[in-house]
Amino acid sequence: MGRGKDWRHDECKVLAQAWIKTSKDPIKGTSQRTSEFWHTCYQHFLSLCPLQHEAGRFRDRSANSVKNYWFDYVQPEANKIQASLSKVLAKKPTGNLSELQKINIAVALHLGKIEKFDYCYKDFDARCHWKCFSAWYDVLRLEPKWARDTSQKEGTPVQLAQRLAAVNSTGTALDQSLAAPSCWY
């Protein structure tokens, strides 16, 4: 059997949500066997998937595909972006950079677009260039494993994620500066 379709940003985000939901299970806790954990994670992945989707995506993914994609791509990428963000924050950027602008610079650094901190990349659209962005930004970075201490003018990471996730009934972000970019569609 051949390779499946490449994963998209929305599938990465659902996988991250499923992993978090499984790892935070208060009943099973840390006493789950690996196989049991991934079976549960796959069930959560399926429950979070949209009912209608393009063939070869979401519900068409196998349990093994979900597990492998987590270990081979999502988790390592989340760890690497945190390291890049730490490098950016260690530079103590001057000026009035927003949290998102610092993250844009970190993603550009992470993707190899730049070799060192560069203010020119503050408006780099990380969401279009890195398919794991919404999985990390909306889900994983707020979790203790990836969280970092921050105090920005625009609020805590949780408040920022809530603003990013604020969507009206038409699917348009309430804060247009945080709307999903057209490159996602």
Sequence and secondary structure as in RCSB ss.txt:
>XXXX:A:sequence
MGRGKDWRHDECKVLAQAWIKTSKDPIKGTSQRTSEFWHTCYQHFLSLCPLQHEAGRFRDRSANSVKNYWFDYVQ
PEANKIQASLSKVLAKKPTGNLSELQKINIAVALHLGKIEKFDYCYKDFDARCHWKCFSAWYDVLRLEPKWARDT
SQKEGTPVQLAQRLAAVNSTGTALDQSLAAPSCWY
>XXXX:A:secstr
        HHHHHHHHHHHHHHHT TTTTT   HHHHHHHHHHHHHHHS SS  TTSGGGS HHHHHHHIIIIIH
HHHHHHHHHHHHHHHT   S   HHHHHHHHHHHHTTS SS  GGGTT  HHHH TTHHIIIIIGGGSTTT    
 BTTB HHHHHHHHH B TTS BSSGGGS  GGG 
